[in-house]
Amino acid sequence: MSSDDEIGKEFKYISNIRESDHGTYYINFYLDVLGDYRKAQSKCFIKKVTGINREYKNGYAIEGSFVNIRNQIELKEGDILLVVRGDGSWKYKRSTAYIVQLVGGKLITINKFNYRAEKLNLIEFLDNLFKQKLEENLTEDNIKKLVHNEIKKLENKYNISIKYEIEF
């Protein structure tokens, strides 16, 4: 884990952020790529992270979808991004991985890692972060809503009525 003055502050590689009427935010990034990005001289990507799969190793353990760094990105409150930005020199390339989260309409840097040297620490950090988010969301009301929504889907799919009661 890195101790850096960027952690806990707004992510600095944003060129534009705006909110729509529905609580969705649209964000444009500017990420400098070392060299010609078509020749893949340095890693530069953004992945919308949805979880960690510990059955896989390295970057394959990070679940989610890659987003085009040149397009506008659509996020909701609480969404987490892995932003990897190439830096260093031509001879000594390195990639810095930023974990950023949309909090209060701002993209905040949660942590920062050397992507090549600290990938296992990065995965462990993300795993703990998602476990914490899951624990915070497992309230009785949230579980009831989740079950209710799943039952409504089944009712609509099979055109039936299901009676149920949830007890804790």
N, C-alpha and C positions, 0 to 999 in steps of 0.2 A: 504494500500500500504506500502511496506516495504522499508526502506532506508538501503541499504546494500552496502558494497564495491564490491560485485559481479556484481551489476547492471551496464550495459553498457560495460561489459568486456566479453571476450570469455568464453563460458560455459566450466567449468572445468572437466566435466565427459565424455570427448571424448577421445577415445583411438586412433582413426584414422579418417582422412577425406581426400578424394581425389576427383578430378574433372574428369569427363569423357569428351569426345570430344564434347558432345552435350549440355553443360551447366548444366548437372545434377551432383549433388554431392552425393557421397556415404560415409556414416558416420557410424562408430562403436562407441558404448557407453560402458562405464563400470559404472554400478550402483550397489553399495553395497546394499544388501538386509539384513535387520535385521532378523536373524534367517533363518530357512529353507523356501525358497520361496514357496515350495509346500504346506506348512501349513498356508500360508497367514498371517504371524505374523505382517507384516507391508506392506503398499501399496507401490508398485514400478511398475510404468508403464509409457509408452510414448504414447501420442495421437497426431496424426497429425491433427491439428485443422483447420476446414474449415469455421466455423461460429458459431453463437450463436442463439439458438431458445428460445426466452423469454417465450414461452408457457410452458416450462418445468422448474422444479426446480432442485436445486443442480447440480450435475455433469451431469445429463441428458440434461441440457441446452447446453452443450458444444458439438457441432457437429463435426464429423470427424471420423477417423478410428484409432483403436489401432494398434500399431506396436509391433512386438516381440523385446524385449530389448536385446535378444541374437543374433539377426540377423542384417545384414547391412541394413541401412535405406537409401532410395533414396529420395533426396530432390531437389527442384528447388529454385532459388533465390527468397527470399521473403516469403518462406514457414514458417509457425509458428508451433511450437511444445509445448505441455504441457508435461513437464517431472516431474513426481511425484516420489520422492525418500524418502524411509523410513529412519528415523534416530532417535536419542534419545537412551534410554536404554530399557532393557526388561520390566521394570516396567512402565516407562513413554515413551511410543511410541509416535512418531509424524511423520508426513509426510510433507515434504517441496515441494511445487509446484513451478517450474521454468517455466516462459514463455520465450522461446528462439526463435530467428528468424535467418534464414540464410541471412546474409548481406555481400556482397563482398567476398563470399567464406568462411566466418567464421560464426560459430554459436555463436550469441551474446545473453547474458542474458538480457532480457528487464525488467523483474520484478520477484519478488520472494514473495510467500505467504505461510502462514501456511495453508496447504490444508484442515484441519478439521475446524479450527476456522475462516478462512477468505474466505471460498468458495464463498460467495455472492460478496465479493470485487473482487475476481478473475474473476468471470463471468462478472461483470460490467466492469472491465478493458479490458477483451477480447472483449466485445461488442463494447466499444468505439474504440478499436484498429481496428476492422473490419469495423466499420463505417468510420473511417479515411482512411483506405485503399480503400474503395469503392469510397469515394469522390475524392481521388487522381486519381483513374482509370477512372472516368467519364469525360473524355475529349471528344471533338467532334470527334477526330480521332479514339479513342478507341471505341466509340459508333458506328461509321461508320463501323469499322472492325467487331464488334460483329454482327451487323445487316447483313453485307455482308456474314459472315460465316454461319449465320442461314439460310439465303436465299439460299446459295449454297447447304446446307444440304437438304432443301426442293426440290430444283431443281433436285438433284441427286436421292432423294428418290422416287419422282413421275415422273421423266424423263420429266420435263417441263422446260420452260424458263420463268423467271419472270423479268419484267422490273420494276425498282424502282428508286426513287430519294429521297434523304434525305436532308431536309432543317432544319436549326436551326434559 
